[in-house]
């Protein structure tokens, strides 16, 4: 997210799992993030990115919503899910 470019939705990525999976790696996260389901319901919150390791997710579509630094107003996190 970068306020000057209104890029929050442009940089967001969908996470689509054809089968049940588990988070096995989280990279580049200084701040935590949330996982939202296809309806936009928040299903998981992680204050620290590494807290997500081992989280199981059912097959379906999700959206990752990184927490944003109040000063710099941007954040990046990469999540790997094995299924």
C-alpha positions as a Python dict, from the first residue, in 0.01 Angstrom:
ca = {
    (1, 'X'): (0, 0, 0),
    (2, 'X'): (129, 344, -86),
    (3, 'X'): (-111, 632, -26),
    (4, 'X'): (24, 852, -304),
    (5, 'X'): (-56, 584, -562),
    (6, 'X'): (-361, 425, -397),
    (7, 'X'): (-199, 89, -469),
    (8, 'X'): (-337, -125, -190),
    (9, 'X'): (-575, -323, -409),
    (10, 'X'): (-342, -314, -710),
    (11, 'X'): (-60, -486, -524),
    (12, 'X'): (-276, -737, -340),
    (13, 'X'): (-274, -1095, -456),
    (14, 'X'): (-535, -1363, -430),
    (15, 'X'): (-443, -1696, -278),
    (16, 'X'): (-633, -1978, -446),
    (17, 'X'): (-600, -2329, -305),
    (18, 'X'): (-737, -2617, -514),
    (19, 'X'): (-690, -2846, -211),
    (20, 'X'): (-646, -2804, 164),
    (21, 'X'): (-304, -2663, 247),
    (22, 'X'): (-70, -2537, 516),
    (23, 'X'): (144, -2221, 534),
    (24, 'X'): (507, -2335, 519),
    (25, 'X'): (697, -2009, 464),
    (26, 'X'): (651, -1636, 520),
    (27, 'X'): (910, -1396, 378),
    (28, 'X'): (987, -1023, 392),
    (29, 'X'): (736, -954, 663),
    (30, 'X'): (826, -691, 922),
    (31, 'X'): (467, -651, 1029),
    (32, 'X'): (191, -908, 1043),
    (33, 'X'): (-99, -966, 811),
    (34, 'X'): (-454, -1094, 797),
    (35, 'X'): (-611, -1363, 580),
    (36, 'X'): (-961, -1300, 448),
    (37, 'X'): (-1187, -1556, 283),
    (38, 'X'): (-1370, -1512, -48),
    (39, 'X'): (-1654, -1322, 125),
    (40, 'X'): (-1410, -1081, 292),
    (41, 'X'): (-1443, -1235, 639),
    (42, 'X'): (-1122, -1216, 840),
    (43, 'X'): (-1028, -1576, 925),
    (44, 'X'): (-678, -1525, 1068),
    (45, 'X'): (-466, -1243, 1212),
    (46, 'X'): (-92, -1256, 1272),
    (47, 'X'): (85, -983, 1466),
    (48, 'X'): (419, -1124, 1353),
    (49, 'X'): (453, -1294, 1013),
    (50, 'X'): (623, -1606, 1150),
    (51, 'X'): (312, -1678, 1362),
    (52, 'X'): (141, -1789, 1040),
    (53, 'X'): (370, -2090, 995),
    (54, 'X'): (176, -2414, 1018),
    (55, 'X'): (-165, -2249, 972),
    (56, 'X'): (-399, -2484, 787),
    (57, 'X'): (-630, -2346, 518),
    (58, 'X'): (-919, -2527, 352),
    (59, 'X'): (-944, -2535, -26),
    (60, 'X'): (-1082, -2204, -155),
    (61, 'X'): (-998, -1843, -236),
    (62, 'X'): (-834, -1605, 11),
    (63, 'X'): (-692, -1254, 19),
    (64, 'X'): (-382, -1150, 211),
    (65, 'X'): (-402, -809, 377),
    (66, 'X'): (-65, -693, 518),
    (67, 'X'): (-59, -463, 818),
    (68, 'X'): (81, -126, 717),
    (69, 'X'): (351, 81, 884),
    (70, 'X'): (192, 406, 1006),
    (71, 'X'): (501, 606, 911),
    (72, 'X'): (602, 460, 575),
    (73, 'X'): (254, 341, 468),
    (74, 'X'): (377, 37, 279),
    (75, 'X'): (446, -328, 348),
    (76, 'X'): (523, -648, 161),
    (77, 'X'): (482, -1010, 265),
    (78, 'X'): (519, -1331, 65),
    (79, 'X'): (338, -1643, 184),
    (80, 'X'): (397, -1999, 60),
    (81, 'X'): (126, -2263, 107),
    (82, 'X'): (189, -2631, 35),
    (83, 'X'): (-113, -2830, -75),
}
